[in-house]
């Protein structure tokens, strides 16, 4: 089973490193050409973005 389909308990959240390792698998599963590094960068800065439109356009 792909890592991104494996469910986690809310009491056992992903570490930052685990999140960054899991995201590319999830993007590939969706069959999309996402710019993973750009997405990760913007997710870590989500609270500083004026809106999420740039995050939503993070395609390669």
Phi, psi and omega per residue, in radians:
X1 nan 2.310 3.106
X2 -1.036 2.537 -3.093
X3 -0.984 -0.601 -3.060
X4 -1.293 -0.234 3.093
X5 -1.575 -0.182 -3.130
X6 -1.362 2.222 -3.095
X7 -1.425 2.580 3.096
X8 -2.073 2.656 3.058
X9 -1.383 2.428 -3.129
X10 -1.047 -0.428 3.095
X11 -1.417 -0.053 -3.129
X12 -2.289 1.199 -3.054
X13 -1.206 2.783 3.082
X14 -1.180 2.508 2.982
X15 -1.308 2.875 3.105
X16 -0.989 -0.786 -3.128
X17 -1.125 -0.695 3.131
X18 -1.163 -0.716 3.086
X19 -1.031 -0.846 -3.111
X20 -1.140 -0.534 3.105
X21 -1.355 -0.557 -3.078
X22 -1.398 -0.581 -3.061
X23 -1.004 -0.784 3.115
X24 -1.036 -0.652 3.093
X25 -1.080 -0.742 -3.134
X26 -1.146 -0.714 3.138
X27 -1.141 -0.720 3.113
X28 -1.144 -0.655 3.131
X29 -1.070 -0.614 3.116
X30 -1.310 -0.140 3.108
X31 1.198 0.463 -3.092
X32 -1.868 2.771 3.098
X33 -1.754 1.231 -3.098
X34 -1.500 2.588 3.019
X35 -1.544 1.529 -3.001
X36 -1.023 -0.761 -3.131
X37 -1.087 -0.685 3.109
X38 -1.158 -0.705 3.114
X39 -1.101 -0.840 -3.137
X40 -1.029 -0.798 3.124
X41 -1.019 -0.780 -3.097
X42 -1.288 -0.559 3.078
X43 -1.113 -0.730 3.134
X44 -1.193 -0.348 3.124
X45 -1.896 0.289 -3.032
X46 -0.927 -0.669 -3.117
X47 -1.251 -0.170 3.130
X48 -1.838 -0.140 -3.119
X49 -1.320 2.469 3.096
X50 -1.130 -0.661 3.059
X51 -2.739 3.056 -3.066
X52 -1.651 0.191 -3.083
X53 -1.087 -0.665 3.124
X54 -1.192 -0.627 3.073
X55 -1.137 -0.708 -3.127
X56 -1.201 -0.372 3.125
X57 -1.722 0.260 -3.056
X58 -1.340 1.097 3.113
X59 -1.860 2.585 -3.109
X60 -1.182 nan nan
